[in-house]
Amino acid sequence: MKHWLYLHARAVGHALRRLLAQPLGTSLSALVVGIALSLPGGAFLLLDNVASLVRGVSGTPEISLFLDVAAKPAEVEAIERKLNAEADLASYRFVSRDEAVAQLEAVGLGDVLGGLGTNPLPDAFVIAPRGEDPAAFERLAARMREWPEVAHVQLDSAWVERLHALLGLGRSAALMLGGLLGFALVIVTFNTIRLQILTQSQEIAVSRLLGATDPFIRRPFYWFGSLQGALGGLVALGTVWAGVHALARPVATLAETYGAVFVLAGPDARAALSMVAFAAFLGWLGAAISVRRHLAGS
């Protein structure tokens, strides 16, 4: 184990010396990788912020559960016990027949009901489901429709479905962009490692004459690609943060004109680590392909 760690530490040191030996080339490569990765990274961050904003403006989707007009108090209590047993509910509110009439009278429709003689409105429960998955809302509403004394279940989740569809489309586009740019970055690393191999061809030949194994020779190139990719990931992270900082005040001002309070959020620790790790993986992948192509049999 110690020998394995020593070999990797030696390879990391060799790769770092190579990176530091050509500061201009290293900086330019990191900028290319960083600017390219900041585009899909910024797109994903924008989609997350838009989703948070829309959820805040549109509110929580609700399910309205209307009981039969002839439902008795005991049957209403039975329905409430079933609601309390539902794990997919965040909260619910009971609206009695009398309260429903009072609400209609408050909006000027009391005369319409007064001409009917009797109160035609049923007792109802206004339910806030847990989560944001429209499919889960549909399953919950379907279960409630099977309960006795339930006359009608109205699901208000159309805006959630539209939001999920738009966000899904946006994430698919961001994934496609990330895939294309990732492929381009693998090619960049491929060519960089190819040039490294060509410039070190005599050193590699001497190492093989002295008994160096293929893993020993290839390991520094793998680390070179990974470290170069990680540097690019840090540049991408810094670019995204700079964009968030630059747009934070204009976005907050725009939200204030609509009477909303919205703060543009930057990437959290998990997203930041994922961005750097993905960039390092792209660098390693480009290096691995280049090493296998140009060191095979040499």
PEVENMO-V737000 format. One record per backbone hydrogen bond with DSSP energy under -1.0 kcal/mol. NH is the residue of the N-H (numbers start at 0). CO is the residue of the C=O. If there is no record, write none. Layout:
nh=NH co=CO
nh=NH co=CO
//
This chain:
nh=4 co=0
nh=5 co=1
nh=6 co=2
nh=7 co=3
nh=8 co=4
nh=9 co=5
nh=10 co=6
nh=11 co=7
nh=12 co=8
nh=13 co=9
nh=14 co=10
nh=15 co=11
nh=16 co=12
nh=17 co=13
nh=18 co=14
nh=19 co=15
nh=20 co=16
nh=25 co=21
nh=26 co=22
nh=27 co=23
nh=28 co=24
nh=29 co=25
nh=30 co=26
nh=31 co=27
nh=32 co=28
nh=33 co=29
nh=34 co=30
nh=35 co=31
nh=36 co=32
nh=37 co=33
nh=40 co=36
nh=41 co=37
nh=42 co=38
nh=43 co=39
nh=44 co=40
nh=45 co=41
nh=46 co=42
nh=47 co=43
nh=48 co=44
nh=49 co=45
nh=50 co=46
nh=51 co=47
nh=52 co=48
nh=53 co=49
nh=54 co=50
nh=55 co=51
nh=56 co=52
nh=57 co=53
nh=58 co=54
nh=62 co=126
nh=63 co=153
nh=64 co=124
nh=65 co=151
nh=66 co=122
nh=67 co=148
nh=70 co=67
nh=75 co=71
nh=76 co=72
nh=77 co=73
nh=78 co=74
nh=79 co=75
nh=80 co=76
nh=81 co=77
nh=82 co=78
nh=83 co=79
nh=84 co=80
nh=85 co=82
nh=89 co=127
nh=90 co=127
nh=92 co=125
nh=94 co=123
nh=99 co=95
nh=100 co=96
nh=101 co=97
nh=102 co=98
nh=103 co=99
nh=104 co=100
nh=105 co=101
nh=107 co=104
nh=108 co=103
nh=112 co=108
nh=113 co=109
nh=114 co=110
nh=115 co=112
nh=123 co=94
nh=124 co=64
nh=125 co=92
nh=126 co=62
nh=127 co=90
nh=129 co=87
nh=136 co=132
nh=137 co=133
nh=138 co=134
nh=139 co=135
nh=140 co=136
nh=141 co=137
nh=142 co=138
nh=143 co=139
nh=144 co=140
nh=146 co=143
nh=149 co=146
nh=150 co=65
nh=151 co=65
nh=153 co=63
nh=155 co=61
nh=160 co=156
nh=161 co=157
nh=162 co=158
nh=163 co=159
nh=164 co=160
nh=165 co=161
nh=166 co=162
nh=167 co=163
nh=168 co=164
nh=169 co=165
nh=170 co=166
nh=171 co=167
nh=172 co=168
nh=173 co=169
nh=174 co=170
nh=175 co=171
nh=176 co=172
nh=177 co=173
nh=178 co=174
nh=179 co=175
nh=180 co=176
nh=181 co=177
nh=182 co=178
nh=183 co=179
nh=184 co=180
nh=185 co=181
nh=186 co=182
nh=187 co=183
nh=188 co=184
nh=189 co=185
nh=190 co=186
nh=191 co=187
nh=192 co=188
nh=193 co=189
nh=194 co=190
nh=195 co=191
nh=196 co=192
nh=197 co=193
nh=198 co=194
nh=199 co=195
nh=200 co=197
nh=203 co=199
nh=204 co=200
nh=205 co=201
nh=206 co=202
nh=207 co=203
nh=208 co=204
nh=209 co=205
nh=210 co=207
nh=211 co=206
nh=216 co=212
nh=217 co=213
nh=218 co=214
nh=221 co=217
nh=222 co=218
nh=223 co=219
nh=224 co=220
nh=225 co=221
nh=226 co=222
nh=227 co=223
nh=228 co=224
nh=229 co=225
nh=230 co=226
nh=231 co=227
nh=232 co=228
nh=233 co=229
nh=234 co=230
nh=235 co=231
nh=236 co=232
nh=237 co=233
nh=238 co=234
nh=239 co=235
nh=240 co=236
nh=241 co=237
nh=242 co=238
nh=243 co=239
nh=244 co=240
nh=245 co=241
nh=246 co=242
nh=247 co=243
nh=250 co=246
nh=251 co=247
nh=252 co=248
nh=253 co=249
nh=254 co=250
nh=255 co=251
nh=256 co=252
nh=257 co=254
nh=258 co=255
nh=259 co=254
nh=271 co=267
nh=272 co=268
nh=273 co=269
nh=274 co=270
nh=275 co=271
nh=276 co=272
nh=277 co=273
nh=278 co=274
nh=279 co=275
nh=280 co=276
nh=281 co=277
nh=282 co=278
nh=283 co=279
nh=284 co=280
nh=285 co=281
nh=286 co=282
nh=287 co=283
nh=288 co=284
nh=289 co=285
nh=290 co=286
nh=291 co=287
nh=292 co=288
nh=293 co=289
nh=294 co=290
nh=297 co=294
//
